[in-house]
Amino acid sequence: MMKSLNPRGRPRPRLIAAALAAGALAATAVLIATPPAFADTLLSDDFSDGNSTGWSRSGGSWSVVTDGSLAFRQSGTSSDARALTSAPGWTDYGVQARVRPTGFGGTNRHVGVIARAQNSSSYYALAVTASGGVQLLRRAGGDPVALDSAAGGVTTGSWATLRLEAVGTTLRGYVNGALVVEATDSAFAAGRAGLATSYASASFDDVRVDTETGAPGEPPGEPTLPPTEPPLDPGAPPIGFASVNALGQNGTTGGAGGPTVTVDTAAEFLAAIGTAGALNIRVSGVIALPGPMHDVTSDKTIVGVGASSGITGGGLNIGLPVSTATSPPANAVHNVIVRNLNFRNTVDDAINVQMFSHHIWIDHNDLAYGYDGLIDIKRGASYVTVSWNHTHHHTKNMLLGHDDSNAAQDTSYLKVTYHHNWFDRTPQRNPRVRFGEPVHVFNNYFVYNTDVGVACQLNSGCVVEGNYFEDVEVPWSISYAGSKGRLIARNNVLAGTSEPGDAGGSVQEPSTYYPYTVTDPNTIKSLVSAGSGTGKLGF
């Protein structure tokens, strides 16, 4: 079975299944309910349980290894090799994986992902080749036949996200969220998903099969903005660290004082977030972005129109490129608001805040089905508020501080407030904290987090108060992994949870930075489940 056990012995839901088109999946599964208009996940495996149970292999030498994180690797280059899911298969679906080619046995060899496999020698595949190309293949017992091909493959040793969609007789192949090959073929109507190497070695990670059929990328247009509109009403200001007067910025106002534009295409959106100066950006509908990440400049408010607008494919990077700086540069990205947006199917992070970015407010968003973090904050970023967000259908939820060895950049920074968020069946990183102090986690609703709620490590200091923990394996911990942090826990409700976890040490009080009021934690479950996510900016 595709499953793993956490240290306390409860199965972690590494494999998710729902409404299989042709029989039940032969693995441990968790049934899910997916919001309309977004993907219904049929299967996912990130191999973090350390095994490849549930995959049938043909040829090659397959094993789970450490390649950054745990990954499924085929290490031989002297044969064709496939690994197929053990499920009987599906009809219309997409199969997606992060892929890193590590070696090719010849110039015409390839690695990729498989859809509608009848067996190990009959299937469709999206493959990247040794010569730097991309091919959409049909294999029917003999040699593969290219249905479409394009330039723009993957460099050996580099990770890329490949996605193959099979819907009716239409086949589409995407690399890092961009549509690169497409064909029509009727040879196979249904079948299993899988991974392929042809006389090549590769690592595979974050495999997912889902019913999402919309294109995660669209051709770029001219980077022009639509006409400006009346100013956007900013509403109430943030609570927490985003409200603090520090680093030359008094609170977080986003695009206040600048013009307002409404965008509904990838080209318009990318032009808007890259524009210098204050700007209010209204996102209308779901915009498909190429992956992986797109830079947001200072003084921006990005807000969805209604409850259903958002972003799929690519994520938002709020911060300068990575460097070894140990103090905020003068041009650090600052004063950014992201509100009322749905984030789906991002090929990296949904939102990444880094490199001493400050005064960032992430509020009332709905985030799910990402590949890495949903909201990651790292590399000296600070004065950030994460509020009223609904996160679900995802494992690695929120990271605060990315690495145990990054003390030089992170110490004295990573000051973040998390309040009124719904951590909805997200197993881990709720958040996972290194070095930050104080990190204030108050009035959030945690439900069925099967690994840990708040993990406070590496000399970080966390105040966890007024939260509602329902059936959470370990609500908080200072000894989750690595050296201990410091944590104060007070006035929390534990429902269906017998052991709260460990705490201890002294922590700076958030009240020395900003005023706040803790709501009765007994009311938090109903309050947060009703008010978090999109379409609820009145809360």
N, C-alpha and C positions, 0 to 999 in steps of 0.2 A: 504494500500500500504506500502511496505517496503521502507520508506524514512525518512529523517530527514531534518529539516530546520536549516540553520546557523542563527546567530543573525540578519543578514540583510534580511532574508526571502527567500533566494534562496535555492532550494533543493540541498542537498548534495548527490552525487551518491553513496549511500551505497550498492545498488543492481546493479549489472552489468549483462547484458544479451546479448547473441549473438546467432543467428541461432539455435533456439530451435528445437529439433528433433521432437517434437510432440505438436505443438501449442504454442501460445504466453504466456509468463509469466505474471500472473496477479499481476503486481507490477510496480512501477516506474523503468525505465530501461535506461541504456545508452549503445548504440551499440558501440562495440569496434572492432578494427582491430588488430589482434595479429601477431607478426612476425612468419614466418614459423618455424617449428620444435619446437615450444613451445606451452604451453597450451592455449586453447581458453576458457576463463572463461565464464561459462553459468550463474552462480549465485554466489553472495557473500553477506554475512551479518555479521557485527561485533557488531550489536546491540547498537552501540554508539548513535543511534537516540532515545534510551530509550524505544523502543517498539518492539513487535514481530509480527507486522502486516505482513501478507503474509504467516504465518505458521498456519496450521490446527492441532489442538491438540486432542489427544484421551487419556483420563485417566490422573491421576496425578494432580499436582498443578504447573502450569508453570507461570513464571513471569520473567521480566527483572530486574536484581539486580546488585549491585556493588560487583564484586569479583575480586579485583585488578583493572580491568576496567569493564565497563558494560558487562554483560553476560546474557545468557538465562538459567535459572535454573528450574529444576524439583525437588521440595523439599519433595515430599512424598516417603515413602518406603513401602507402603501397597498395591500397585497395579502395573500392567503393564502400561506403559505410552509411547506414541509416539508423536512426532511433525514432520509433513511432510510438504514439500514445497507445495505451491499452484499451481505450474506449472504442466501441464499434465504429464511431465516426458520426459526422454531421453533414448537413447539406450546404447551406449558405453561411459562411463564417469567414473570419479573418484569423490568421495565425501570425503571431509577432514574437520576436525574440531579439535580445541583444547578442550580437555575434562578433567574435574576434578571430579572424583567420590568423593562424600561427605558422603555417608552412604549406607550400604547394609542391607536388611531385612532378609538375610540368606546367607549361604555359597555358594549356587548355583545360586546367582543372578548376574546381569550384567548391564553394561551401554555401549553404543557404537553409531555407525553411521550406517545409512540405505541406501541401494541402490536398485533401481528397485522395489520400493514398488507399489503393486497393490492397497492396502488399508492398514489400520492400523494393519492387522493381516496376511498379505502375503507380504514377502519381503526377501532380503538378508541383513545380518548385520555383521559388525565387532565389536566384543564386548570384553571388559576386565571384568574379573570376580572377585568376592569377594575373591576367593582363590588364586589370583595372576596369573591367566592364561589368554590366549587370544583365542578366538573362532571365526571361520568363520561359520555363521549360515544361515540356510534356514528355514523360517517359512512360512507354507502354511495353515493357518487357525487354526492349533492346536499348540502344543508345539514346540518350536524351535528344529531343528535337527542340530547337529554339523557336518559340512562338513570337517573341519580340526581344530586342536587345537594345542597349544604350550604353553610352560612356558614363563615367562617374561612379566607379566601384568603391572598394574599401581598401585602404592601405594595410598590408600585412602588419599585424601587431596592434592595430587600432580597433576599438570597439565601434560598432554601428548598429542601429536598430533597423531590422528588416521586417517588413509586413507584407504578407500575401493575402489578398482578399479573393474569394471565389463566391460569386453571387450569380445564380443562374448560369448562363454560359459566359459571363464576363469575368475576366481575371485581371487583377490590378496589382502591381508591385511597387512598394514604396521603400525608399532608403532615407532614414532619418526624417521621416514625415513627408518627404517630397515624392510625388508620383513620377516614376521614371519609365516604367514599362506597362503595357496594357495589351490584351488580346481577347479574342472570342474563340471558345473551343467547347465542344460538347462531349469529349471522350469520357469524362468522369463526372457524375452528378453528385456524388457524396463519397465520403471516406475519412480516414483518420488524418490527424495532423502529425508533423514530425520535423526532424532535423536531418540534414544531409551533408556529407562530405564526399567528394569524388577525388581520390588520390590527393587528399589534402588534410591537414589537421586544423582544428579550431576549437575555441571555447564558446559555450552557449549559456546564457543566463536569462532570467526574468522572462520565461516563456509564458505566453498567454494566448488562449483561444477564446474568441468572443463573437457575438453576433453583430457587432458594429460594422455597418456597411458604408458609412459616409467616408469621403476622402479626407484623410488627415492633413493634406497639403493642397494648396492651390497655386496656380501660376502667378508669379508676381506681376503687379501692374506698375504703372508709373507712380513713384512715391510722392503723390500730391494729396493734400488734405481737402476735404469738402468745405463748403462755406461755414464760417463761424455762426454761432447761435447765441441766444441770450445767456447770461452767466448761469452757472449751475449752482443751485442752493446747496451749500456744503453740509447743512444739518448740524447736529450737535458735535462738539469737538471730541476727540478721543479721551479715554481715561487711561492712566498708567504712564509708562515711560515715554510714549509718543507725545505726551502733553508737557514734558519737562523743558525748561529753558536751559539749554546746554549746547556746547560746541558751536556757538554762534547762531543757533536756531531756537526760536521761542515757540515751542509747540509744533504741531504738524498741520499744515493748512493745504498741502498739495498744490493744485492749480489755481487756488484763490487769487483773484485779480487778473487772471489771464482769460483768453477767449475760450469758448466751448465749441467742440466739434462732435458730430456723430459719425462713427465709422462702422462699416459692415463688410469690409473686405480685408484680406490680409495685407494688401499693399497700403491701404489707408491706415490700418492699425499700426503697422511697423513704422510708417512715416511719422505718425503722431507721437509714439512713445520715444522716438529718437529726436524730436524737435527740441531745440534749445529754448529755455524760458518756460514760464508758467503756462499750463494748458490743461483744460478739463476735457477728458476723452470719454464720450458715451459710446459704449459697445452695444450695437444692435444686432441681435441674433447670435448664433454660434459661428465664430470665425475659426477656420482651420488654418493653423500656422505650420510651416515646415519646422522640423526639429533641428537641434534640440532646444536652445535657449536664445532669448532676444533681450537686448539691453534696454532698460528704462532710464531716461535721464531725470535730473532733479526737477522738482516743482511740478509734479504731475498728479492729477486725480484721474484714476481709471475706474469707471463705474459701469455696471451693466444696466441696460434698459429692461425693466420688468424682471420677472423671476427666471426666465429661460435663456438669457444671453450668457455668452461665455467664450471659452477658448478650448480648442482641442489640438492635439499634436505637439505644439511647441510650448515652452514655459517662459516665465518672466525672470530675467536676471536683473536684480537691483544692486548694482555695485560695479566698481572698476575691475579690470583684469587682475588676476592673482599676482601678488608680488610679495617680497619679504619685508615690506614696511611694517614698523611696529608702533606707529602713531598715525592718527588721521591726516591724510593729505588735504591740502586746501581745496582740491576739486572732488572730494569724496561725494558720492551721490547722496542726496538728502531730500527730505520733505516730499515723500511719495505716499499716496493713498491708493489702495486697491480694494474695491468694495463691490459687493453684489454680483459676483461673477461665478459661473460654473467652470471648473477646470476638469478636463477629462483626457485620458489617453496620452498624457505627456510622455515623451520618450526619455526625459531626464527628470529634473525637478519640475513641479508645477510653479512654485515661487522660490527663488533663491536670493537671499540677502547676504552680501559679503563685502569684504574689503573696506571696513570702517564706514559703511553706509549708516546713516543715522536719521532719526525721526521718520520712521516708516510705520504706517498704520494699515494693517491687513484685517478687514472687517466684513462680516456677513457674506462670506463666500461659501460655496459648496464644492468640495474637492474630493475626487475619487479616481481610482484606476490609473494612478501614476506609476512610473517605473522606479524612481528613486524616492526622494522625499516629497511630501506634499508642500510643506513650508519648512525650509532649512535656513538657519541663520548662523553665520560663521565668520571667521577671519576678522575679528575686531568690530563687527557691526554692533550697534548699540542704540538705545532709546527707541525701542520698537514695541508696539502694542499689537497683539494678535487676539482679536475679540469676535465673539458671536459667529464663529465659523463652524460648519458641519463637515467633519471628515469621516469617511466611511469607505468600505470595500478597498482597503489598502493596508499593507503591513507596516512599512517603515514610515511612520507618520510625520513627526517633526523632530528635527535635529537642531540642537543649539550647541555649537562648537563641534567641529568636524573631526578632530584628531587629537590623540593623547599628547602628541609632541608639539602642539601649537600654543604653548603657554605664553611665549614672547609676544604674540599678536593679541591673544584673547584676554589675558589677565587685566583686570580693571575695566573691561568692556563687556559686551554681551549682556547688557542690562535690558531685560525683556519682561513684559507683562502679558500673561495669558489669562483672559477672563471670559466667562460665558461661552466657552467653546463646547461643542458636543463631540467627544472622542468616541465615536460609534463603532464598536467592534474592531478597532484598530489595535492589533496585538501589542505593538511596542513603539517606543519613542513618543511618549505623550506628555511632555517632551523628554528626550534623552539629552542631558545637560553636561557640559564640560566647562570649567573655569568661570562662567558667568556669575556675577553677584551684584545686587540681589536679583534673583529670578523669581518673579511673583506669579504664583498659580492660584487664582482664587475664583470661586463661584463657577467652576466648570462641571459638566456632567460627563462622567466616565462610565461606560457600560461595556461589559464583557471584553475587557482587555486581557487577553489570555497569556501575556508575558509580564508586562509591568506597566504601571501608570507613569508616574514621574520618577525618572532615574537621575539622581544628582551625584555626579562623580567628579574626579580630578579637581578637588578643592573648590568646587563651585558652591555657592550658597543659595538655597532655595527656601522660600516661604510658601507652604502649601496650606491654604485655609479656605474654609467655607465651601468645599467641593462636595459633590455627591458621587460616591463610588458604588456602582452596582455590579456585583459578581465580577470583580476585578481580581485577578490572580494575586498580584502584589501591588497595592495602591501606590506605595512610594518606597524608594530604596536609596541608600547611600553606598551600597556594596553590590550593585548590580553587575559591574564589570570594571576592572581596573582599580586604581586607588580611590579611596572614599572621598565624598563631598561632605557638605554640612547641610542639614535640613531641619527646619522647624515645621511641624504639622500641628494644626489647631482647628478646632471647630468643624471637622469634616464628618460627613455621614457615611458609614460603611454598611451597605445593604447586601446581604448574601456574601459577605467577605469576612472571614474569621481572623485573618492575620494581616494587619496593616502594612507590615514591612518595618524597616529600621530607620531611625532618625537620630539626630544628635548634632552637637556643636552650636556655635553662635553664628548668626547671620545678620547682616545689615537689614534694618527694617525698611520696607518700601515706603512707609509713611514719612520717612525723612526726605523723600524725593517728591511725593505727590499725595494729595488727599484722595481717599477712596472710602466707599462704604461697602461692607460685606453683607449681602442679603442672606437671610436665614437659609442655611443649606438644605433644610427639609423641603423648601420650595423650588430648589434648583432644577430637579429633574423635569418638572412640568414647565418651568419658565424657559429653560434653555432649549428643550426639545421643541417648544412652540416658537421660539424667537430666533433660533440660529439659522444660518443659511441664507439663501437668496430670497428676494421678494418681501423682506421683513425689516427694512431699514427703520421702521417706526419703533422697534424695540430698543 
